[in-house]
Amino acid sequence: MTDPILQIRNLRVQFQTEGQRVNAVDGVSLTLPRGQTLGIVGESGSGKSVTSLSVMRLVPTPPGQIVEGEIWFQGASPDTADANNEQSNPVDLLQLPISAMQAYRGSQISMIFQEPMSSLNPVYTCGFQIVEALRLHDDLSAAAARRRAMALLQEVKLIPPDAELQQMVLETAGKESASLSETELQKQVNRQKRSYLNRYPHQLSGGQIQRVMIAMAIASNPAILIADEPTTALDVTVQATILDLLRELRDRRQMSIIFVTHDLGIVAELADTVAVMYQGQVVETGTAQEIFENPQHPYTRGLLACRPRPDQRLKRLPTVADFMASEPSETQDLDPVTDPPITDAPLSPAQPEMSESDMQDRLETLTQQPPLLRVQNLQVFFPVKGMFGKTVRYVTAVNNVSFDVYPGETLGLVGESGCGKTTLGRTLVRLIKPTSGNILYNGRDITQLRGRHLRKLRQNLQIIFQDPYSSLDPRMNVGTAIMEPMRIAGGITDRIAAEQGGNTPRDRAAYLLERVGLTPNDMSRYPHEFSGGQRQRICIARALALNPKFIICDESVSALDVSVQAQVLNLLKELQREFDLTYIFISHDLSVVKFMSDRIMVMNRGKLEEIGAADQIYCHPQAEYTRKLIASIPAGLPTQPKTA
């Protein structure tokens, strides 16, 4: 092992909450070798992000406080402009005054935060914010900083290389390209590059914004780059490109990286060593190969097992709880490192698999019924406004899409961001008006429904949105949020009263909360008092309030920890059996879609690439785009179909 560039020793961070102090990080010790990547893995609340914030001295005070520990950094002196100078003596970052610590932030240790959109100021262009970071740490003129910003955006592959830009200029010029001089051609190329600097954050996709954040983070050539969940909620293809980019930058710049995530499959793509955190402590460390091939702690085994594997057809996903005993109570003194709550379960508790014949029989039974939903030649165009509000052109979001969904089926809808899958889902429940085509629900054309007829239809068609926090009114407690659809519909209908859950909206809300794993006592609490997984459960309960028959799940698990994701996916399957539900399950993650779906539909740029049985789409994809999605699944997890 090379010499360490960072050593964390016995770090302990506490937070003051409700009159008591909670150990968010409890005695953590980690070593980051020079030029290597350390992966820190764990669920939300495990302390991994607080550990990385402690290195930057960014723990919010109050309520947080670093009460104990040492963080030794050995890099180039921050007083020199050349990061390749002789290494300085080790310095304990926790002992530095804040004014001295600012010399290390950005120039020596930099960070990519989890939410790129919230990390950038929406009222300033991306170029302005990169230039600002450059001039803060380096003695550069405004013009030199802009040139450096363009070079950085080319390095992170947001701006194409000069040769590619020259080709684009020549193609645009057409016949006039022959008369362009070298000087004029270069001016046009520079104009194209400056156009990227003039873009605002809302004009970029999630992957592009993340590249801007990486460019800002590496602007001053730091010795350590901390990446806190940099690929959460990104498409698998974009995620793969971001991981490739980080690996390339690490090797070219000889940086060290701390990569924070909840997904062990992603860590396997990048990390040399892995530390698994649970309840504020490091429960297991080792090389990526050791962690994957021979995990020792039951929590690590649970994290590995709970992510869907596309080479299996499980009826139920394993969860962390299958590998560990119940959570320790407040009075229980349990050390997760020396006394882990191990159950009597084997290393990998067996889960029932669905055989190919069972799956084929199920598909035949489903498709013999009349379709519950039929979509015919559906098109959705969005107008692009010019000056004075006049429409100058249209963007095609959904382009001539046709398919059927059968009662009791789960139809998976997969594709990258921007492919039209969310627009399609919202159009089906008439949140977006279709431009042309027909939507038939239970044999009835609902394409032009409006007013009270549309409101009545939505009792049977519901949608679970991607972001559970923005889906719930922060001023409305959970009980009121679940009862609101019943109030709009005029109370409990006879059909719902005949089901379990009582004859009043409050009874129904209490029953649904229990059914999704919460308690009736939670009805008086507000959305901000719940975790992300709990909020998603509340959204599911709200979607079930009127006992619908058809639910569209729009990226409903994409931003959840893999362990919470497994719980929510299992819950959706249980509810489907109990309430006889039909799903369209939208996601960019083919592994998740394959676990949930009977059939899979692949979309690309508004068009339907292919549709078929889930196993058929995964094992024998016909479209090149589908093969690209499968190839982007993290290699740390099995991705190849089982052979006979």
VODRENKOL-976594 format. One record per residue (C-alpha): residue in three letters; z, y, x. Coordinates in steps of 0.2 Angstrom, whole numbers, padded with zeros to 4 digits. Each point is the difference from the previous one (the first is absolute). Layout:
N
{site "ala", {Z, Y, X}} ...
***
This chain:
644
{site "met", {0000, 0000, 0000}} {site "thr", {-0004, 0018, 0006}} {site "asp", {0013, 0012, 0003}} {site "pro", {0007, 0008, -0016}} {site "ile", {-0005, 0018, -0005}} {site "leu", {0013, 0000, -0015}} {site "gln", {0017, -0009, -0002}} {site "ile", {0010, 0002, -0016}} {site "arg", {0018, -0006, 0003}} {site "asn", {0013, -0003, -0014}} {site "leu", {-0007, 0013, -0012}} {site "arg", {0010, 0003, -0015}} {site "val", {-0006, 0013, -0014}} {site "gln", {0010, 0004, -0015}} {site "phe", {-0004, 0008, -0017}} {site "gln", {0013, 0009, -0011}} {site "thr", {-0003, -0005, -0018}} {site "glu", {0011, 0000, -0015}} {site "gly", {0016, 0003, 0010}} {site "gln", {-0003, -0014, 0012}} {site "arg", {-0009, -0002, 0017}} {site "val", {-0013, -0014, 0000}} {site "asn", {-0007, -0007, 0017}} {site "ala", {-0019, 0002, -0002}} {site "val", {-0002, -0006, 0018}} {site "asp", {0015, -0011, 0007}} {site "gly", {0000, -0004, 0019}} {site "val", {-0019, -0001, 0003}} {site "ser", {-0006, -0004, 0018}} {site "leu", {-0018, 0000, 0004}} {site "thr", {-0012, 0001, 0015}} {site "leu", {-0017, 0007, 0001}} {site "pro", {-0010, -0005, 0015}} {site "arg", {-0012, 0012, 0008}} {site "gly", {-0018, -0002, -0007}} {site "gln", {0005, -0012, -0013}} {site "thr", {0003, 0000, -0019}} {site "leu", {0016, -0004, -0008}} {site "gly", {-0001, -0005, -0019}} {site "ile", {0016, 0004, -0011}} {site "val", {-0001, -0010, -0016}} {site "gly", {0011, 0000, -0016}} {site "glu", {0001, 0005, -0018}} {site "ser", {0003, 0018, -0006}} {site "gly", {0018, 0004, 0004}} {site "ser", {0001, -0012, 0015}} {site "gly", {0002, 0015, 0012}} {site "lys", {-0016, -0001, 0009}} {site "ser", {-0006, 0018, -0005}} {site "val", {0017, 0007, 0004}} {site "thr", {-0001, -0008, 0017}} {site "ser", {-0016, 0008, 0004}} {site "leu", {0005, 0017, -0007}} {site "ser", {0016, -0002, 0012}} {site "val", {-0012, -0001, 0015}} {site "met", {-0008, 0017, -0005}} {site "arg", {0018, 0007, -0005}} {site "leu", {-0007, 0003, -0017}} {site "val", {0013, -0008, -0011}} {site "pro", {0005, 0013, -0013}} {site "thr", {0017, 0007, 0003}} {site "pro", {0008, 0000, -0013}} {site "pro", {0001, -0013, -0007}} {site "gly", {-0004, -0010, 0015}} {site "gln", {0008, -0001, 0017}} {site "ile", {-0002, -0009, 0016}} {site "val", {0018, -0006, 0003}} {site "glu", {-0003, -0011, 0015}} {site "gly", {-0012, -0007, 0013}} {site "glu", {-0012, 0005, 0014}} {site "ile", {-0019, 0002, 0000}} {site "trp", {-0006, 0000, 0018}} {site "phe", {-0018, 0007, 0003}} {site "gln", {-0009, -0001, 0017}} {site "gly", {-0017, 0009, 0000}} {site "ala", {-0008, 0015, 0009}} {site "ser", {0010, 0016, 0000}} {site "pro", {-0004, 0011, -0015}} {site "asp", {0000, 0015, 0011}} {site "thr", {-0016, -0005, 0008}} {site "ala", {-0017, 0001, -0008}} {site "asp", {-0007, -0016, 0008}} {site "ala", {0007, -0016, -0009}} {site "asn", {-0005, -0011, 0014}} {site "asn", {0012, 0008, 0013}} {site "glu", {0014, -0010, 0007}} {site "gln", {0012, -0006, -0012}} {site "ser", {0016, 0010, -0003}} {site "asn", {0018, -0007, 0001}} {site "pro", {0005, -0009, -0017}} {site "val", {0007, 0012, -0012}} {site "asp", {0011, -0004, -0015}} {site "leu", {-0008, 0009, -0015}} {site "leu", {0015, 0000, -0010}} {site "gln", {0009, 0011, 0012}} {site "leu", {-0013, 0013, 0001}} {site "pro", {0002, 0017, -0009}} {site "ile", {-0012, 0002, -0014}} {site "ser", {-0009, 0014, 0010}} {site "ala", {-0003, -0012, 0014}} {site "met", {-0005, -0014, -0012}} {site "gln", {-0014, 0010, -0006}} {site "ala", {-0009, -0001, 0017}} {site "tyr", {-0001, -0019, -0002}} {site "arg", {-0006, 0000, -0018}} {site "gly", {-0019, 0000, -0001}} {site "ser", {-0003, 0001, 0018}} {site "gln", {0010, -0016, 0005}} {site "ile", {0004, -0009, -0016}} {site "ser", {-0011, 0002, -0015}} {site "met", {0001, -0007, -0018}} {site "ile", {-0012, -0004, -0014}} {site "phe", {0009, 0001, -0016}} {site "gln", {-0001, -0012, -0015}} {site "glu", {-0008, 0012, -0013}} {site "pro", {-0014, 0009, 0009}} {site "met", {-0005, 0011, -0015}} {site "ser", {0018, 0007, -0001}} {site "ser", {0001, 0002, 0019}} {site "leu", {-0015, 0013, -0001}} {site "asn", {0001, 0017, -0007}} {site "pro", {-0012, 0000, -0015}} {site "val", {-0004, 0019, 0002}} {site "tyr", {-0006, -0001, 0018}} {site "thr", {-0015, -0009, 0007}} {site "cys", {0002, -0015, 0010}} {site "gly", {-0008, 0009, 0015}} {site "phe", {0013, 0014, -0001}} {site "gln", {0014, -0012, 0000}} {site "ile", {-0006, -0010, 0015}} {site "val", {-0003, 0016, 0010}} {site "glu", {0017, 0006, -0005}} {site "ala", {0008, -0016, 0008}} {site "leu", {-0011, 0002, 0015}} {site "arg", {0005, 0018, 0004}} {site "leu", {0018, -0004, -0004}} {site "his", {0001, -0012, 0015}} {site "asp", {-0014, 0005, 0011}} {site "asp", {-0005, 0017, 0007}} {site "leu", {-0018, 0001, -0008}} {site "ser", {-0010, 0014, -0007}} {site "ala", {-0005, -0002, -0018}} {site "ala", {-0018, -0004, 0005}} {site "ala", {0005, -0013, 0012}} {site "ala", {0012, -0008, -0013}} {site "arg", {-0014, -0001, -0012}} {site "arg", {-0011, -0009, 0012}} {site "arg", {0015, -0012, 0004}} {site "ala", {0003, -0003, -0018}} {site "met", {-0018, -0005, -0003}} {site "ala", {0001, -0012, 0015}} {site "leu", {0016, -0008, -0007}} {site "leu", {-0008, -0002, -0017}} {site "gln", {-0015, -0009, 0009}} {site "glu", {0012, -0011, 0009}} {site "val", {0008, -0006, -0016}} {site "lys", {-0017, -0002, -0007}} {site "leu", {0001, 0012, -0014}} {site "ile", {-0014, 0011, 0008}} {site "pro", {-0015, -0011, 0005}} {site "pro", {-0006, 0000, 0018}} {site "asp", {-0011, 0014, 0006}} {site "ala", {-0015, -0012, 0001}} {site "glu", {0002, -0005, -0018}} {site "leu", {0002, 0018, -0005}} {site "gln", {-0016, 0005, 0009}} {site "gln", {-0009, -0014, -0009}} {site "met", {0007, 0006, -0017}} {site "val", {-0006, 0018, 0004}} {site "leu", {-0018, -0006, 0005}} {site "glu", {-0001, -0010, -0016}} {site "thr", {0005, 0015, -0011}} {site "ala", {-0012, 0011, 0009}} {site "gly", {-0015, -0011, -0003}} {site "lys", {-0016, 0006, 0006}} {site "glu", {0009, 0016, 0007}} {site "ser", {0010, -0011, 0012}} {site "ala", {-0014, 0000, 0013}} {site "ser", {0002, 0019, 0002}} {site "leu", {0019, -0001, 0003}} {site "ser", {0005, 0005, 0018}} {site "glu", {0014, -0009, 0008}} {site "thr", {0011, 0016, -0002}} {site "glu", {-0004, 0001, -0018}} {site "leu", {0003, -0019, -0003}} {site "gln", {0017, 0002, 0009}} {site "lys", {0005, 0015, -0011}} {site "gln", {-0004, -0010, -0015}} {site "val", {0010, -0015, 0006}} {site "asn", {0015, 0012, 0004}} {site "arg", {-0002, 0007, -0018}} {site "gln", {0001, -0017, -0007}} {site "lys", {0016, -0004, 0010}} {site "arg", {0008, 0017, -0005}} {site "ser", {-0003, -0005, -0018}} {site "tyr", {0012, -0014, 0001}} {site "leu", {0014, 0012, 0007}} {site "asn", {-0003, 0011, -0016}} {site "arg", {0004, -0014, -0012}} {site "tyr", {0016, 0000, -0010}} {site "pro", {0011, -0016, -0002}} {site "his", {-0005, -0002, -0018}} {site "gln", {-0018, -0001, 0006}} {site "leu", {0004, -0016, 0010}} {site "ser", {0003, -0018, -0004}} {site "gly", {0017, -0009, 0004}} {site "gly", {-0008, -0008, 0015}} {site "gln", {-0007, 0017, 0006}} {site "ile", {0016, 0009, -0002}} {site "gln", {0009, -0013, 0010}} {site "arg", {-0013, 0002, 0014}} {site "val", {0004, 0019, 0000}} {site "met", {0019, -0004, 0001}} {site "ile", {-0004, -0012, 0015}} {site "ala", {-0010, 0014, 0009}} {site "met", {0014, 0012, -0002}} {site "ala", {0012, -0013, 0006}} {site "ile", {-0010, -0003, 0016}} {site "ala", {-0005, 0018, 0003}} {site "ser", {0012, 0002, 0015}} {site "asn", {-0002, -0017, 0007}} {site "pro", {0017, -0007, -0004}} {site "ala", {0008, -0014, 0009}} {site "ile", {0007, -0008, -0016}} {site "leu", {-0009, 0000, -0017}} {site "ile", {0011, -0005, -0015}} {site "ala", {-0010, -0006, -0015}} {site "asp", {0011, -0001, -0016}} {site "glu", {-0009, -0010, -0013}} {site "pro", {-0017, 0008, 0005}} {site "thr", {-0011, -0013, -0011}} {site "thr", {0011, -0001, -0016}} {site "ala", {-0011, 0000, -0015}} {site "leu", {-0016, 0001, 0010}} {site "asp", {-0015, -0011, -0004}} {site "val", {0000, -0016, 0011}} {site "thr", {-0016, 0006, 0008}} {site "val", {0007, 0017, 0004}} {site "gln", {0016, -0008, 0006}} {site "ala", {-0010, -0011, 0012}} {site "thr", {-0009, 0016, 0007}} {site "ile", {0017, 0009, 0002}} {site "leu", {0007, -0015, 0009}} {site "asp", {-0015, -0001, 0012}} {site "leu", {0001, 0018, 0003}} {site "leu", {0019, 0000, 0005}} {site "arg", {-0004, -0015, 0011}} {site "glu", {-0014, 0008, 0009}} {site "leu", {0010, 0017, 0002}} {site "arg", {0014, -0010, 0007}} {site "asp", {-0010, -0009, 0013}} {site "arg", {-0011, 0015, 0005}} {site "arg", {0015, 0012, 0001}} {site "gln", {0013, -0012, 0006}} {site "met", {0011, 0005, -0014}} {site "ser", {0015, -0010, -0006}} {site "ile", {0001, -0002, -0019}} {site "ile", {0014, -0003, -0012}} {site "phe", {-0008, -0007, -0016}} {site "val", {0011, 0000, -0016}} {site "thr", {-0005, -0010, -0015}} {site "his", {0006, -0012, -0013}} {site "asp", {-0015, -0012, 0002}} {site "leu", {0001, -0013, 0014}} {site "gly", {-0018, -0004, -0002}} {site "ile", {-0005, 0018, 0006}} {site "val", {0012, -0001, 0015}} {site "ala", {-0009, -0016, 0006}} {site "glu", {-0015, 0011, 0002}} {site "leu", {0007, 0012, 0012}} {site "ala", {0018, -0004, 0006}} {site "asp", {0005, -0008, 0017}} {site "thr", {0018, -0002, -0005}} {site "val", {0008, 0000, -0018}} {site "ala", {0017, 0005, -0006}} {site "val", {0005, -0005, -0017}} {site "met", {0013, 0011, -0009}} {site "tyr", {0011, -0004, -0015}} {site "gln", {0014, 0011, -0007}} {site "gly", {0000, 0012, 0015}} {site "gln", {0000, -0014, 0013}} {site "val", {-0012, -0009, 0011}} {site "val", {0000, -0018, -0005}} {site "glu", {-0013, -0007, 0011}} {site "thr", {-0011, 0006, 0015}} {site "gly", {-0014, -0009, 0009}} {site "thr", {-0018, 0000, 0004}} {site "ala", {-0012, 0001, -0015}} {site "gln", {-0005, -0018, 0004}} {site "glu", {0018, -0006, 0000}} {site "ile", {0004, 0009, -0016}} {site "phe", {-0015, -0007, -0009}} {site "glu", {0001, -0018, 0006}} {site "asn", {0019, -0003, 0001}} {site "pro", {0010, 0013, -0010}} {site "gln", {0018, -0003, 0002}} {site "his", {0008, 0011, -0013}} {site "pro", {-0002, -0004, -0019}} {site "tyr", {-0004, 0018, -0004}} {site "thr", {-0015, -0001, 0012}} {site "arg", {-0006, -0016, -0008}} {site "gly", {0001, 0009, -0017}} {site "leu", {-0010, 0015, 0006}} {site "leu", {-0013, -0012, 0007}} {site "ala", {-0001, -0011, -0016}} {site "cys", {0000, 0013, -0014}} {site "arg", {-0017, 0008, 0004}} {site "pro", {-0014, -0009, -0010}} {site "arg", {-0011, -0012, 0011}} {site "pro", {-0018, 0000, -0006}} {site "asp", {-0001, -0018, 0006}} {site "gln", {0012, -0006, -0012}} {site "arg", {0001, 0000, -0019}} {site "leu", {0019, 0001, -0004}} {site "lys", {0007, 0001, -0018}} {site "arg", {0014, 0011, 0007}} {site "leu", {0002, 0010, 0016}} {site "pro", {0016, -0004, 0011}} {site "thr", {0012, 0015, 0001}} {site "val", {0013, 0005, 0013}} {site "ala", {0013, -0006, -0013}} {site "asp", {-0007, -0018, 0002}} {site "phe", {0005, 0001, 0018}} {site "met", {0017, 0009, -0001}} {site "ala", {0015, -0001, -0010}} {site "ser", {0004, 0014, -0013}} {site "glu", {0002, 0018, 0007}} {site "pro", {0018, 0003, 0008}} {site "ser", {0012, 0008, -0012}} {site "glu", {0009, 0017, 0005}} {site "thr", {0015, -0010, 0004}} {site "gln", {-0008, -0013, 0010}} {site "asp", {0000, 0003, 0019}} {site "leu", {-0016, -0008, 0005}} {site "asp", {-0009, 0002, 0017}} {site "pro", {-0019, -0003, -0003}} {site "val", {-0002, -0004, 0019}} {site "thr", {0014, -0012, 0004}} {site "asp", {0003, -0007, -0018}} {site "pro", {-0016, 0001, -0009}} {site "pro", {0001, -0005, -0019}} {site "ile", {-0010, -0016, 0002}} {site "thr", {-0003, -0011, -0015}} {site "asp", {-0003, -0019, 0001}} {site "ala", {-0018, 0002, -0002}} {site "pro", {-0012, -0006, 0013}} {site "leu", {-0009, 0011, 0012}} {site "ser", {-0014, 0003, -0013}} {site "pro", {0006, -0004, -0018}} {site "ala", {-0014, -0010, -0008}} {site "gln", {-0009, 0009, -0014}} {site "pro", {-0011, -0009, -0013}} {site "glu", {-0018, 0002, 0003}} {site "met", {-0014, 0000, -0013}} {site "ser", {-0013, -0014, 0004}} {site "glu", {-0019, 0004, -0001}} {site "ser", {-0002, -0011, -0015}} {site "asp", {0014, 0009, -0009}} {site "met", {-0008, 0017, 0004}} {site "gln", {-0017, -0006, -0006}} {site "asp", {0008, -0007, -0017}} {site "arg", {0008, 0017, -0002}} {site "leu", {-0016, 0010, 0003}} {site "glu", {-0009, -0012, -0012}} {site "thr", {0013, 0003, -0014}} {site "leu", {0000, 0019, 0002}} {site "thr", {-0019, 0002, 0000}} {site "gln", {-0002, -0011, -0015}} {site "gln", {0008, 0014, -0011}} {site "pro", {-0009, 0015, -0006}} {site "pro", {0003, 0015, 0012}} {site "leu", {0015, 0012, -0003}} {site "leu", {-0009, 0014, 0009}} {site "arg", {-0019, 0001, 0002}} {site "val", {-0007, 0014, 0011}} {site "gln", {-0019, 0003, -0001}} {site "asn", {-0010, 0011, 0012}} {site "leu", {0014, 0012, 0003}} {site "gln", {-0003, 0016, 0009}} {site "val", {0011, 0015, 0005}} {site "phe", {-0006, 0016, 0008}} {site "phe", {0010, 0014, 0006}} {site "pro", {-0007, 0018, 0000}} {site "val", {0000, 0010, 0016}} {site "lys", {0001, 0018, -0003}} {site "gly", {-0008, 0014, 0009}} {site "met", {0001, 0019, -0001}} {site "phe", {0005, 0007, -0016}} {site "gly", {0006, -0017, -0006}} {site "lys", {-0018, -0007, -0002}} {site "thr", {-0002, -0018, 0002}} {site "val", {-0012, -0003, 0015}} {site "arg", {0001, -0019, 0002}} {site "tyr", {0009, -0016, -0006}} {site "val", {0010, -0012, 0010}} {site "thr", {-0002, -0018, -0006}} {site "ala", {0017, -0008, -0001}} {site "val", {-0004, -0016, -0010}} {site "asn", {-0018, -0006, 0000}} {site "asn", {-0007, -0012, -0013}} {site "val", {0015, -0012, 0000}} {site "ser", {0001, -0015, -0012}} {site "phe", {0013, -0013, -0002}} {site "asp", {0011, -0010, -0012}} {site "val", {0019, -0003, 0000}} {site "tyr", {0007, -0015, -0010}} {site "pro", {0017, -0001, -0009}} {site "gly", {0014, -0005, 0012}} {site "glu", {-0011, 0003, 0015}} {site "thr", {0004, 0010, 0016}} {site "leu", {-0016, 0008, 0006}} {site "gly", {0002, 0007, 0018}} {site "leu", {-0009, 0016, 0005}} {site "val", {-0001, 0003, 0018}} {site "gly", {-0008, 0013, 0011}} {site "glu", {0003, 0014, 0012}} {site "ser", {0006, 0017, -0005}} {site "gly", {-0014, 0010, -0008}} {site "cys", {-0009, -0016, -0006}} {site "gly", {0003, 0005, -0019}} {site "lys", {0013, -0013, -0004}} {site "thr", {0013, 0012, -0006}} {site "thr", {-0013, 0010, -0010}} {site "leu", {-0005, -0016, -0008}} {site "gly", {0017, -0004, -0005}} {site "arg", {0004, 0017, -0007}} {site "thr", {-0016, 0000, -0010}} {site "leu", {0004, -0017, -0008}} {site "val", {0016, 0008, -0008}} {site "arg", {-0010, 0016, -0004}} {site "leu", {0009, 0011, 0012}} {site "ile", {-0017, 0005, 0007}} {site "lys", {-0015, 0001, -0012}} {site "pro", {-0015, -0011, 0005}} {site "thr", {-0017, 0008, 0002}} {site "ser", {-0009, -0015, -0007}} {site "gly", {0002, -0018, -0004}} {site "asn", {0011, -0009, -0012}} {site "ile", {0018, -0007, 0000}} {site "leu", {0005, -0013, -0013}} {site "tyr", {0018, -0005, -0002}} {site "asn", {0003, -0015, -0011}} {site "gly", {-0018, 0002, -0007}} {site "arg", {0002, 0018, -0004}} {site "asp", {-0010, 0014, 0009}} {site "ile", {0013, 0012, 0006}} {site "thr", {-0011, 0011, 0011}} {site "gln", {0000, 0015, -0012}} {site "leu", {0017, -0002, -0007}} {site "arg", {0011, 0016, -0001}} {site "gly", {0015, 0007, -0009}} {site "arg", {0012, -0011, -0009}} {site "his", {-0012, -0015, 0001}} {site "leu", {0001, 0001, 0019}} {site "arg", {0019, 0002, 0000}} {site "lys", {0001, -0015, -0011}} {site "leu", {-0011, -0010, 0012}} {site "arg", {0011, 0004, 0015}} {site "gln", {0014, -0009, -0008}} {site "asn", {-0010, -0016, 0006}} {site "leu", {-0007, 0007, 0016}} {site "gln", {0012, 0007, 0013}} {site "ile", {-0001, 0005, 0019}} {site "ile", {0013, -0002, 0014}} {site "phe", {-0004, 0014, 0013}} {site "gln", {0000, -0001, 0019}} {site "asp", {0014, 0013, 0003}} {site "pro", {0015, -0005, -0010}} {site "tyr", {0010, 0016, 0004}} {site "ser", {-0014, 0012, -0006}} {site "ser", {-0002, -0011, -0016}} {site "leu", {0017, 0004, -0006}} {site "asp", {0006, 0017, -0005}} {site "pro", {0015, 0005, 0012}} {site "arg", {0008, 0009, -0014}} {site "met", {0001, -0015, -0012}} {site "asn", {0012, -0014, 0002}} {site "val", {-0007, -0018, 0001}} {site "gly", {0006, -0005, -0018}} {site "thr", {-0009, 0015, -0007}} {site "ala", {-0016, -0003, 0010}} {site "ile", {-0001, -0018, -0006}} {site "met", {0003, 0005, -0018}} {site "glu", {-0013, 0015, 0000}} {site "pro", {-0015, -0011, -0004}} {site "met", {0010, -0007, -0015}} {site "arg", {0004, 0017, -0006}} {site "ile", {-0019, 0005, 0002}} {site "ala", {-0005, -0015, -0010}} {site "gly", {0012, 0003, -0014}} {site "gly", {0014, -0011, 0005}} {site "ile", {0002, -0019, 0001}} {site "thr", {-0015, -0008, -0009}} {site "asp", {0002, -0016, -0010}} {site "arg", {-0009, -0010, 0013}} {site "ile", {0012, 0006, 0014}} {site "ala", {0015, -0003, -0011}} {site "ala", {-0005, -0018, -0002}} {site "glu", {0001, -0002, 0019}} {site "gln", {0016, -0001, 0010}} {site "gly", {0008, 0017, 0003}} {site "gly", {0008, 0006, -0016}} {site "asn", {-0006, 0011, -0014}} {site "thr", {0003, 0017, 0008}} {site "pro", {-0008, 0009, 0015}} {site "arg", {0016, 0000, 0010}} {site "asp", {0002, -0019, -0003}} {site "arg", {-0018, -0003, 0006}} {site "ala", {0003, 0011, 0015}} {site "ala", {0016, -0009, 0005}} {site "tyr", {-0009, -0017, -0002}} {site "leu", {-0015, 0005, 0010}} {site "leu", {0011, 0007, 0015}} {site "glu", {0009, -0017, 0000}} {site "arg", {-0016, -0009, 0000}} {site "val", {-0007, 0009, 0015}} {site "gly", {0016, -0003, 0010}} {site "leu", {0010, 0016, -0004}} {site "thr", {0015, 0002, -0012}} {site "pro", {0002, 0010, -0016}} {site "asn", {0013, 0011, 0010}} {site "asp", {-0015, 0007, 0010}} {site "met", {-0007, 0009, -0016}} {site "ser", {0010, 0016, 0004}} {site "arg", {-0005, 0001, 0018}} {site "tyr", {-0015, 0011, 0006}} {site "pro", {-0015, -0006, 0010}} {site "his", {0006, 0008, 0017}} {site "glu", {0015, -0012, -0001}} {site "phe", {-0011, -0016, 0002}} {site "ser", {-0009, -0007, 0014}} {site "gly", {-0019, -0002, 0000}} {site "gly", {0000, -0018, -0006}} {site "gln", {0013, 0004, -0014}} {site "arg", {-0011, 0015, -0005}} {site "gln", {-0015, -0012, -0001}} {site "arg", {0010, -0012, -0011}} {site "ile", {0004, 0015, -0012}} {site "cys", {-0018, 0004, -0001}} {site "ile", {-0004, -0018, -0005}} {site "ala", {0014, 0001, -0013}} {site "arg", {-0008, 0016, -0007}} {site "ala", {-0017, -0008, -0001}} {site "leu", {0007, -0015, -0010}} {site "ala", {0009, 0012, -0012}} {site "leu", {-0013, -0002, -0014}} {site "asn", {-0003, -0019, 0004}} {site "pro", {-0018, 0003, 0006}} {site "lys", {-0012, -0014, 0002}} {site "phe", {-0010, 0007, 0014}} {site "ile", {0007, 0009, 0016}} {site "ile", {-0009, 0008, 0015}} {site "cys", {0010, -0001, 0016}} {site "asp", {-0007, 0014, 0011}} {site "glu", {0006, -0003, 0018}} {site "ser", {0017, -0003, -0007}} {site "val", {0007, -0009, 0015}} {site "ser", {-0010, 0008, 0015}} {site "ala", {0014, 0012, 0006}} {site "leu", {0014, -0013, -0002}} {site "asp", {0009, -0010, 0014}} {site "val", {-0007, -0018, 0001}} {site "ser", {0016, -0007, -0006}} {site "val", {0001, 0012, -0015}} {site "gln", {-0019, -0003, -0003}} {site "ala", {0003, -0019, -0001}} {site "gln", {0014, 0003, -0014}} {site "val", {-0011, 0012, -0010}} {site "leu", {-0015, -0012, 0001}} {site "asn", {0010, -0015, -0006}} {site "leu", {0007, 0011, -0014}} {site "leu", {-0017, 0005, -0006}} {site "lys", {-0005, -0019, -0001}} {site "glu", {0016, -0004, -0009}} {site "leu", {-0003, 0014, -0013}} {site "gln", {-0018, -0006, -0002}} {site "arg", {0006, -0017, -0005}} {site "glu", {0014, 0007, -0011}} {site "phe", {-0010, 0014, -0009}} {site "asp", {-0017, -0009, 0000}} {site "leu", {-0007, 0015, 0010}} {site "thr", {-0018, 0003, 0007}} {site "tyr", {-0001, 0010, 0017}} {site "ile", {-0013, 0009, 0010}} {site "phe", {0009, 0001, 0017}} {site "ile", {-0007, 0013, 0011}} {site "ser", {0004, 0000, 0019}} {site "his", {-0009, 0002, 0017}} {site "asp", {0010, -0015, 0007}} {site "leu", {-0010, -0016, -0003}} {site "ser", {0015, -0011, 0004}} {site "val", {0010, 0008, -0014}} {site "val", {-0014, -0001, -0012}} {site "lys", {-0004, -0018, 0004}} {site "phe", {0018, -0005, -0004}} {site "met", {0000, 0009, -0017}} {site "ser", {-0017, -0003, -0006}} {site "asp", {-0010, -0013, -0009}} {site "arg", {-0017, 0009, 0004}} {site "ile", {-0003, 0014, 0012}} {site "met", {-0013, 0014, -0002}} {site "val", {-0005, 0010, 0016}} {site "met", {-0005, 0018, -0001}} {site "asn", {-0009, 0011, 0013}} {site "arg", {-0006, 0018, -0003}} {site "gly", {0001, -0001, -0018}} {site "lys", {-0010, -0017, -0002}} {site "leu", {0005, -0017, -0003}} {site "glu", {-0003, -0010, 0016}} {site "glu", {0005, -0018, -0007}} {site "ile", {0012, -0008, -0013}} {site "gly", {0006, -0018, 0000}} {site "ala", {0014, -0012, 0001}} {site "ala", {0014, 0006, 0012}} {site "asp", {-0001, -0015, 0012}} {site "gln", {-0019, 0001, -0001}} {site "ile", {-0001, 0019, 0005}} {site "tyr", {0012, -0003, 0014}} {site "cys", {-0007, -0016, 0007}} {site "his", {-0018, 0003, -0003}} {site "pro", {-0003, 0019, -0002}} {site "gln", {-0018, 0004, -0003}} {site "ala", {0000, 0018, 0004}} {site "glu", {0002, 0007, 0018}} {site "tyr", {0012, 0013, -0007}} {site "thr", {0012, -0013, -0006}} {site "arg", {-0001, -0009, 0017}} {site "lys", {0005, 0017, 0008}} {site "leu", {0015, 0001, -0012}} {site "ile", {0005, -0018, 0005}} {site "ala", {-0002, 0003, 0018}} {site "ser", {0012, 0016, -0001}} {site "ile", {0015, -0011, -0006}} {site "pro", {0013, 0001, 0014}} {site "ala", {-0003, -0014, 0013}} {site "gly", {0019, -0003, 0001}} {site "leu", {-0002, -0009, -0016}} {site "pro", {-0011, -0015, -0004}} {site "thr", {-0017, 0006, -0005}} {site "gln", {-0011, -0015, 0001}} {site "pro", {-0003, -0011, -0015}} {site "lys", {0007, -0018, 0001}} {site "thr", {-0013, -0012, 0004}} {site "ala", {-0001, -0018, -0007}} 
***
